[in-house]
């Protein structure tokens, strides 16, 4: 037997006697699976719901009292709809408020904005006022501007009294507001650009979107559609302004509203 063959046999025997090192399960995963796991581990949860059993009793009682007030408000404004406490609390809590760790309206606002866009575009498409030069996207952006919703729709729904949020850019006046909080005089008397600078119109407009999203989620598309044409679109017919619904569609919007029973028409049929 040649020396080269003997060397080869010796190397083979050494390899067979060597202990195998077991790889950890994570090391056996394909690269794509590992990258997916890493990506999931790096994504923080968007919202953490605290366990009521671990919270002070005073806090849970306060939340329950506030939720009852929020339910009464929405049930009164949108009678005869009956809002569950959890839904009412979610609709009327903005992400800027400390209670947002419990729940907030970001997701409902996202849904509500898409619902509003859908109903508005269907209305425009079916309107006799539609002209070839009218741009759907520009009409929707103008009518459903979040600041416009906060300025012209929220007051009609009396949302300013109940929204839980925290103003910004106001120094030591930046404190959480809501049903149980006293609004400081400088904030209560703010108007125009001052209101925009503290984020009030933006927060109120986001809450309007959340109301629509909550109604769509809880009561269905037919109810949300009637709410859009009776409680929302007529208030966007702002005379002599570049804000809100384009002037060419005002008459048709008001006609549709009247056919559905007017601005206080029934939401349920």
C-alpha positions in Angstrom: 0.0 0.0 0.0 1.4 3.4 -1.0 2.1 6.0 1.6 -0.4 8.4 0.0 -3.2 5.8 0.3 -2.2 5.1 4.0 -2.4 8.9 4.7 -5.8 9.1 3.1 -7.1 6.2 5.2 -5.7 7.8 8.4 -7.4 11.1 7.6 -10.8 9.3 7.0 -10.6 7.4 10.3 -9.8 10.6 12.1 -12.7 12.4 10.6 -15.1 9.5 11.5 -13.9 9.6 15.2 -14.2 13.4 15.5 -17.2 14.6 17.6 -19.9 16.3 15.7 -20.7 19.8 16.9 -24.5 20.3 16.9 -25.7 23.6 15.5 -28.3 25.6 17.4 -31.8 25.5 15.9 -31.5 29.2 14.9 -28.3 28.5 12.9 -30.1 25.8 10.8 -32.8 28.3 9.6 -32.6 29.6 6.1 -31.2 33.1 5.7 -34.6 34.4 4.7 -36.3 32.9 7.8 -33.6 34.3 10.1 -34.0 37.8 8.6 -37.7 37.6 9.0 -37.4 36.7 12.7 -34.9 39.5 13.3 -37.3 42.0 11.6 -40.2 40.8 13.7 -38.1 41.1 16.9 -37.2 44.7 16.0 -40.8 45.8 15.4 -42.2 47.3 18.6 -45.9 46.9 19.4 -48.0 49.9 18.4 -50.1 49.8 21.5 -49.9 48.1 24.8 -53.1 47.5 26.7 -52.4 47.5 30.5 -53.8 44.7 32.6 -56.6 46.2 34.7 -55.6 43.9 37.6 -52.2 45.6 37.8 -53.5 49.2 37.8 -54.6 51.2 40.8 -58.3 50.9 41.5 -58.6 54.7 41.4 -57.3 54.7 37.8 -59.7 52.0 36.6 -62.6 53.7 38.2 -61.7 57.0 36.6 -61.4 55.4 33.2 -64.8 53.7 33.6 -66.4 57.1 34.6 -64.9 58.8 31.6 -65.9 56.0 29.3 -69.5 56.3 30.5 -69.4 60.1 29.7 -68.0 59.4 26.2 -70.7 56.9 25.5 -73.4 59.3 26.5 -71.9 62.0 24.3 -71.7 59.9 21.1 -75.1 58.3 21.8 -76.6 61.8 22.1 -75.0 63.3 19.0 -75.6 60.3 16.8 -78.9 59.0 18.3 -80.3 56.3 18.0 -76.9 54.6 17.6 -75.6 53.0 20.8 -71.8 53.0 21.1 -70.1 50.3 23.3 -67.8 51.8 26.0 -64.6 50.4 24.5 -65.4 51.8 21.1 -66.4 55.3 22.4 -63.2 55.4 24.4 -61.1 54.4 21.4 -62.8 57.0 19.1 -62.3 59.9 21.5 -58.8 59.2 22.7 -56.0 60.7 20.6 -52.5 59.2 20.5 -51.0 62.3 22.2 -52.9 61.6 25.5 -51.3 59.5 28.2 -54.4 57.2 28.2 -53.4 56.2 24.7 -51.4 53.4 26.3 -54.8 51.9 26.9 -56.3 52.5 23.5 -56.4 55.4 20.9 -58.1 56.3 17.6 -55.2 56.0 15.1 -56.5 52.9 13.4 -60.1 54.0 13.3 -59.0 57.3 11.9 -57.1 55.5 9.1 -60.2 53.4 8.3 -62.5 56.5 8.5 -60.5 58.5 6.1 -60.7 55.8 3.5 -64.4 55.5 4.0 -64.8 59.3 3.6 -62.8 59.2 0.4 -64.8 56.4 -1.0 -68.2 58.1 -0.3 -67.0 61.5 -1.6 -65.6 60.1 -4.8 -68.9 58.1 -5.4 -70.8 61.3 -4.8 -68.7 63.4 -7.2 -68.8 60.7 -9.9 -72.6 60.5 -9.8 -73.1 64.3 -9.5 -74.5 66.3 -12.5 -72.1 69.0 -11.5 -69.0 66.9 -12.6 -67.0 68.5 -15.4 -64.3 66.9 -17.5 -61.7 69.3 -16.1 -62.5 68.4 -12.5 -59.7 66.5 -10.8 -61.0 63.8 -8.4 -57.9 63.8 -6.3 -57.8 67.6 -5.9 -61.5 67.7 -5.0 -61.0 65.0 -2.3 -57.9 66.6 -0.8 -59.7 70.0 -0.6 -63.0 68.6 0.9 -61.5 66.1 3.3 -58.5 68.1 4.6 -58.0 67.0 8.2 -57.8 70.6 9.4 -61.0 71.5 7.6 -62.8 68.6 9.3 -61.5 69.7 12.6 -62.6 73.3 12.1 -66.0 72.8 10.5 -67.3 69.3 11.5 -66.0 68.7 15.0 -67.8 71.8 16.5 -71.1 70.5 15.1 -70.5 67.2 16.8 -69.4 69.0 20.0 -66.2 66.9 20.1 -64.1 69.6 21.7 -65.7 68.9 25.1 -64.8 65.2 25.2 -61.7 64.5 23.1 -58.8 63.3 25.2 -55.6 64.8 23.8 -52.5 66.9 24.7 -51.8 70.3 23.0 -48.3 71.0 21.7 -46.2 74.1 21.4 -47.7 75.8 24.5 -45.0 75.4 27.1 -46.2 74.8 30.6 -49.8 74.8 29.3 -49.1 71.5 27.5 -51.1 69.2 29.7 -53.6 66.4 28.9 -57.1 67.6 28.1 -60.4 65.6 28.2 -63.8 65.4 29.9 -62.4 65.9 33.4 -59.8 68.5 32.6 -60.2 72.3 32.8 -59.0 74.0 29.6 -56.6 76.9 30.5 -58.0 80.3 29.4 -55.3 80.9 26.8 -56.2 77.7 25.1 -59.9 78.1 25.4 -59.8 81.6 23.8 -57.4 80.7 21.1 -58.5 81.3 17.5 -57.2 81.1 13.9 -53.5 80.4 13.5 -53.1 80.0 17.3 -55.5 77.0 17.2 -53.6 75.5 14.3 -50.3 75.9 16.0 -51.3 73.9 19.1 -52.6 71.1 16.8 -56.3 71.4 17.8 -57.8 71.3 14.3 -55.6 68.4 13.4 -56.5 66.4 16.5 -60.2 67.3 16.1 -60.2 66.4 12.4 -58.5 63.1 13.2 -61.2 62.4 15.7 -63.9 63.1 13.0 -62.3 60.5 10.8 -62.2 58.1 13.8 -66.0 58.6 14.4 -66.7 57.7 10.8 -64.3 54.7 11.1 -66.0 53.6 14.3 -69.5 53.9 12.9 -68.5 52.0 9.8 -66.9 49.3 11.9 -69.7 48.9 14.5 -72.9 49.7 12.5 -72.0 49.0 8.9 -71.5 50.9 5.6 -75.2 51.9 5.1 -75.2 53.8 8.4 -71.9 55.4 7.8 -73.1 56.4 4.3 -76.2 58.2 5.8 -74.0 59.8 8.4 -71.7 61.1 5.7 -74.5 62.7 3.6 -76.5 64.1 6.5 -74.1 65.0 9.3 -70.9 65.7 7.5 -71.1 66.7 3.8 -73.6 69.6 4.3 -71.2 71.2 6.7 -68.5 71.2 4.1 -70.5 73.4 1.8 -68.6 76.5 3.0 -69.7 79.6 1.1 -67.1 81.9 -0.3 -64.2 79.7 0.8 -61.5 77.6 -0.9 -61.9 75.1 1.9 -64.4 72.2 1.9 -66.5 70.9 -0.9 -66.1 72.6 -4.3 -68.8 75.2 -4.8 -70.1 73.4 -8.0 -71.3 70.5 -5.8 -73.0 72.3 -3.0 -76.5 72.2 -4.5 -76.3 68.5 -5.2 -74.9 67.7 -1.8 -77.8 69.6 -0.1 -80.4 67.8 -2.3 -79.0 64.4 -1.4 -79.1 65.4 2.3 -82.8 66.5 2.1 -83.7 63.2 0.4 -82.2 61.4 3.4 -84.2 63.4 5.8 -82.1 66.5 6.3 -79.2 67.2 8.7 -81.0 65.4 11.5 -82.4 62.6 9.3 -82.5 59.0 10.6 -79.3 57.1 10.6 -81.1 53.8 10.9 -83.8 52.6 8.5 
